[in-house]
Amino acid sequence: MIEVHLHHPRGDFCLDVDISVPAQGITGLIGRSGSGKSTLFSCLAGHIRPTAGCISLRGRSLYNSELGINVPPAQRGVGLVFQDGLLFPHMTVARNLAYGARNVGTDFWNEVISALDLGHLLGARPGRLSGGERQRAAIARALMAEPDLLLLDEPVSALDPDLKGRTLDLIARVQDRTRVPMIFISHAPEEVRRLCDRVITLSDGRITTQGDRTPPPVRDTCRAVPIPVRMGQ
C-alpha cells in the first residue's frame, strides 16, 4: 500500500490529505493549478518536510512526524519524471539511462528499453530527440534505478496530441511489464482516464473524490499518527 496522511499549512493554503492506494498499477492525481498537486508531489519525493502526518510505501515509513522519521530523497526509492525530461545534454541516451542504473544490460534494462521503444535512439543525444522521445528517455532513466514508486509530474502536457497519445500508451506498456507502481499527476481528465487504474481528485489541498477498483486495504500502517484538525472543519 501507499499510505499518505498529511497536514501541511503554507500561508493561506493547507494540504490536508488522507490517501490509501495499492502499490500497483497507475494512480492518477488530478486537480487544477493551485490544488496542491505539486506540494503533495514534493512531500512524497522528500523535497518538502510536511508539518505533521506520515507517508509509508509497502509498509516502509518514509516520513512520520510522531516518530521523527524523514527519509532523505535519495534513500526513498522514489523515481521522478517532470514535464521537462531534464536529460544530460552531453550524454547519449544510453549514457543517460546508465546514470544511476542498478544493473546495465540486465533483463530489466532491456525490458524498459523495449517497452519505451528506445532501442534505435541509444546512440543519440537529447538535442536530436523529439519532445516525446526525450520524455520516454527520461521515464526510462528514472526506471533504471528500479524505484519502489515512480512519480510522473505532467510528463506529456507539453506534447502535441499524437505524441501525447503514443507516450501515454508506452507508459502503460512499461508499467505493465516492469510492475513499478506509478502516480501520474495531471490537470487533464482525458489523460488520466486513458492511462490510470484509479483516480484521486485534489481541490484546495483536500481530496474531493477517490475512485479505486481495488478492494480497500486490510491494514493501515499510518493511522496511529494524529493529524491536526483546523477549527471549524
SEGU-972795 format. One record per residue (C-alpha): residue in three letters; x, y, z. Coordinates in steps of 0.25 Angstrom, whole numbers, padded with zeros to 4 digits, always signed. Layout:
N
ALAXYZ;...
***
This chain:
233
MET+0000+0000+0000;ILE+0004+0015-0002;GLU-0001+0022+0011;VAL-0001+0037+0011;HIS-0007+0044+0023;LEU-0002+0059+0023;HIS-0005+0072+0029;HIS+0003+0084+0024;PRO-0001+0098+0024;ARG+0007+0108+0016;GLY+0001+0123+0017;ASP-0013+0123+0013;PHE-0012+0109+0007;CYS-0013+0096+0015;LEU-0010+0082+0009;ASP-0019+0073+0017;VAL-0020+0059+0011;ASP-0023+0044+0014;ILE-0019+0034+0003;SER-0018+0019+0003;VAL-0016+0013-0010;PRO-0010-0001-0015;ALA+0005+0000-0018;GLN+0002-0006-0032;GLY-0003+0000-0046;ILE-0004+0015-0048;THR-0011+0024-0039;GLY-0016+0037-0045;LEU-0015+0050-0037;ILE-0023+0061-0043;GLY-0026+0075-0040;ARG-0026+0090-0045;SER-0014+0099-0043;GLY-0012+0102-0029;SER-0020+0090-0024;GLY-0008+0085-0016;LYS-0002+0074-0026;SER+0012+0080-0027;THR+0012+0081-0012;LEU+0008+0067-0010;PHE+0018+0062-0021;SER+0029+0069-0013;CYS+0025+0063+0000;LEU+0025+0049-0006;ALA+0039+0052-0012;GLY+0044+0057+0001;HIS+0047+0071-0004;ILE+0037+0077+0006;ARG+0036+0073+0020;PRO+0021+0073+0024;THR+0017+0079+0037;ALA+0010+0066+0042;GLY+0006+0053+0038;CYS+0012+0041+0031;ILE+0016+0034+0018;SER+0018+0019+0016;LEU+0021+0011+0004;ARG+0019-0004+0005;GLY+0020-0003+0020;ARG+0033+0005+0020;SER+0032+0018+0027;LEU+0037+0030+0018;TYR+0032+0041+0027;ASN+0026+0040+0041;SER+0025+0053+0049;GLU+0021+0046+0062;LEU+0033+0036+0061;GLY+0043+0047+0056;ILE+0045+0039+0043;ASN+0049+0047+0030;VAL+0056+0038+0020;PRO+0065+0047+0011;PRO+0060+0047-0004;ALA+0072+0039-0009;GLN+0068+0028+0000;ARG+0053+0027-0002;GLY+0053+0018-0014;VAL+0044+0029-0021;GLY+0047+0032-0036;LEU+0043+0045-0042;VAL+0039+0050-0056;PHE+0036+0064-0059;GLN+0029+0072-0070;ASP+0043+0075-0076;GLY+0051+0062-0077;LEU+0064+0069-0072;LEU+0073+0059-0079;PHE+0088+0061-0078;PRO+0091+0068-0092;HIS+0105+0064-0093;MET+0102+0049-0092;THR+0096+0039-0101;VAL+0082+0033-0098;ALA+0090+0020-0094;ARG+0099+0028-0084;ASN+0087+0036-0079;LEU+0080+0022-0076;ALA+0092+0017-0069;TYR+0094+0029-0060;GLY+0089+0023-0047;ALA+0085+0010-0053;ARG+0086-0002-0043;ASN+0089-0013-0054;VAL+0093-0008-0068;GLY+0089-0019-0078;THR+0080-0027-0069;ASP+0067-0033-0073;PHE+0060-0021-0066;TRP+0069-0011-0074;ASN+0065-0018-0087;GLU+0051-0019-0084;VAL+0050-0004-0081;ILE+0057+0000-0094;SER+0048-0009-0102;ALA+0035-0005-0095;LEU+0038+0010-0097;ASP+0043+0008-0112;LEU+0057+0014-0109;GLY+0066+0003-0115;HIS+0068+0011-0128;LEU+0071+0024-0120;LEU+0082+0019-0111;GLY+0093+0026-0118;ALA+0086+0039-0120;ARG+0088+0052-0111;PRO+0076+0059-0105;GLY+0077+0071-0114;ARG+0074+0062-0126;LEU+0061+0056-0120;SER+0047+0060-0121;GLY+0039+0064-0109;GLY+0032+0050-0108;GLU+0046+0043-0109;ARG+0052+0052-0098;GLN+0041+0049-0089;ARG+0042+0034-0092;ALA+0056+0034-0089;ALA+0054+0042-0076;ILE+0044+0031-0072;ALA+0054+0020-0075;ARG+0065+0027-0067;ALA+0056+0028-0055;LEU+0052+0014-0056;MET+0066+0009-0058;ALA+0069+0011-0043;GLU+0058+0001-0041;PRO+0050+0010-0031;ASP+0039+0005-0022;LEU+0030+0016-0027;LEU+0030+0026-0039;LEU+0025+0040-0039;LEU+0021+0046-0052;ASP+0018+0061-0052;GLU+0010+0064-0064;PRO+0020+0057-0073;VAL+0012+0059-0086;SER+0006+0073-0084;ALA+0016+0079-0094;LEU+0014+0069-0105;ASP+0005+0070-0117;PRO-0007+0061-0117;ASP-0001+0050-0126;LEU+0011+0049-0118;LYS+0003+0050-0105;GLY-0005+0038-0108;ARG+0007+0030-0112;THR+0015+0033-0100;LEU+0003+0030-0091;ASP+0001+0017-0097;LEU+0016+0014-0095;ILE+0015+0018-0081;ALA+0004+0008-0079;ARG+0012-0003-0086;VAL+0025-0001-0078;GLN+0017-0001-0065;ASP+0010-0014-0069;ARG+0024-0020-0072;THR+0032-0015-0060;ARG+0021-0014-0050;VAL+0027-0002-0043;PRO+0015+0006-0037;MET+0013+0020-0042;ILE+0006+0033-0038;PHE+0002+0041-0050;ILE+0000+0055-0047;SER-0008+0063-0057;HIS-0019+0074-0059;ALA-0025+0067-0072;PRO-0036+0058-0069;GLU-0035+0051-0083;GLU-0020+0047-0080;VAL-0024+0041-0066;ARG-0036+0033-0072;ARG-0027+0027-0083;LEU-0016+0023-0074;CYS-0019+0021-0060;ASP-0025+0010-0052;ARG-0031+0019-0041;VAL-0033+0034-0039;ILE-0031+0043-0028;THR-0036+0058-0029;LEU-0030+0069-0021;SER-0036+0082-0019;ASP-0031+0093-0010;GLY-0022+0084-0003;ARG-0032+0073+0000;ILE-0037+0060-0006;THR-0051+0062-0012;THR-0052+0049-0019;GLN-0044+0036-0019;GLY-0049+0025-0029;ASP-0042+0011-0028;ARG-0046-0002-0034;THR-0037-0010-0024;PRO-0043-0014-0010;PRO-0040-0006+0002;PRO-0027-0009+0009;VAL-0028-0019+0021;ARG-0017-0012+0029;ASP-0014+0003+0030;THR+0001+0006+0034;CYS-0001+0020+0038;ARG-0014+0022+0045;ALA-0007+0024+0059;VAL-0001+0037+0055;PRO-0010+0049+0060;ILE-0014+0059+0049;PRO-0017+0073+0054;VAL-0031+0078+0050;ARG-0033+0092+0047;MET-0044+0099+0055;GLY-0058+0099+0049;GLN-0055+0088+0039;
***
